Every structure is written in structure tokens, then in C-alpha cells.
Amino acid sequence: MARFAPTIHGPLVMRPLRQLLLLLLVLLAGIWLIWPTAHAPSGLVIHVAASLRRPIQTICDAFTAQTGIACELRFGGSQMLLSQIEQTGQGDIFLPADDSYLQLPSAVPLIRERIPITQMRAVVAVRADAGNVPRQWSELVAAPRRLALAEPKLAAIGKRTQDELTRSGHWPALAKRLVITTPTVLDSATAIELGTVDAGIVWDAVVRQLPTLTAIELPELAPISAQVDVAVLQTTTQPESATRLAQWIATAPAARSIWTAAGFPLREMPQP
């Protein structure tokens, strides 16, 4: 991608007042650029994978209504969120799309505790009104089908898909049909909805939340799954409230009802 430097027209001659005004503008611009990561959070900071956006938004709204504890949600790809936590040192809760991000060497020292919640599986997503739907692998990767996948370096679905299909030998054929790699799995789903691509590989729970899409299960994708855990971070400045929220997300009856309504399967709660 080309990079363009600012163009300065005419001689660089300024009076002191103009120089001062320019300096102030530069300082304000710098503050604006770093504000998202440097400002003081207004409540518990929850880093959430994009695939979990809908249920977590509803769950946190219900938690705040019941407890009065505010939640600041930050969404993105799992790897991107982990990098933000490492770089800013901010965060109370981390909810990646797959627990493999909690097991990375760079992540382990950041985790205070973790609680399992649900699982997701990789499926092919197509528009519900689509024709010529791929029912087997050879049809999925046949020209001229256009496919989407979240970027493996940013999102769990992309990383898990690339890793598993590389092991099975199916990755090269899929890679040839990828016309879009998106920042998150929700962006891939949007591309399918809009008709920008014909199909994409996404989590099954994402398809269940979007009535415009249909999921197709293929044997080649069967090994690709994700275990979703909620983790309390060592960087939390409110450990009691963060632990309370994590337990609420994973075990509160109201939260479990929201997970179920959003299409996420839940494991049975242990009997007291």
C-alpha cells in the first residue's frame, strides 16, 4: 500500500503566534490519537472477541442493571485484543473466541483465573437465499467461488482454520479461493450477507445469530472448534468486581439464558 507524506506548499515561514497555534494543534492531535488507550476507563474493561459481541453486550447490560457496576466493552479479533492488553496494561476481563489465546506464553502471566463457558465449531456460511450451495469440499474450493475468512494473525477462526487445514493438506485449495481476509469473523459474515463473497468459514454460533445466513457442515472442518473461557486479568484494578462479573457471565441463570438464546451450547452446571 502506498504511503503519502504530507505536502508543504510555499516557504515554511511563520510568525511566533502561528507557530504556537500549530504546536497546540499538533499536541491536541496527539492526545486524540492516543485517547482510546490512554484514557481512564469508566468501569470494568472487558476485551471481547467479535464473535461473542451480541450475547456479551446483553449480558453486561443486565449485569450493570443489577449491580450498578459499569462495563466498558472493547471488541476485536482475539490476537488483536491480546496485543492491546499487553501494550496498554489495561483490562479487567479477557474473553477470546478460543482458549488457546489464554495458553500462549505471553498470555499465561496475565491470567488471574478463568472459567469455561461454551464451545463453537467452524462451518461454511452462505446466504439463506443463495443458489449453488457447496455441499462438499470440492464444490467449496471450485472456481469461481469467492470465499472470506478472518485474518489468521488477528482472529481465532482464521488461525484455527489455517492451522487445521494446513495439517490436513486442504489449506492451499482454500487459500486460492479467498478473495477477502477480514479483521474479525463478524466482518466475514457481513461480507457474505452483502454478497461481496459467495461463502465463508465462520463459527456456527455466529450463523445462528444471523437469520440471513445458513450454515453448512463439512467433514474437513469438523476438527476445527473453539473453547470459550472468560478470564480475569492480572491487570485488573478492581479484582473483586472483575471476579464477580466473570462468574456472572459464566454461571448466572440470566446470563446462561442469554447465551442459550444466542445459539451457544452450554455445559451442565455442577450440582451443589
Secondary structure, DSSP 8 states (H G I E B T S, - for coil): ---------S-----HHHHHHHHHHHHHHHHHHHHHHHS--SSEEEEEEGGGHHHHHHHHHHHHHHH---EEEEEE-HHHHHHHHHHH---SEEE-SSGGGGSSTTTGGGEEEEEEEEEEEEEEEEETT-SS---SHHHHTSTT--EEEE-TTT-HHHHHHHHHHHHHT-HHHHHHHEEEEESSHHHHHHHHHHTSSSEEEEEHHHHHT-TTEEEE--GGGTT-EEEEEEEEETT-S-HHHHHHHHHHHHH-HHHHHHHHHTT--B------
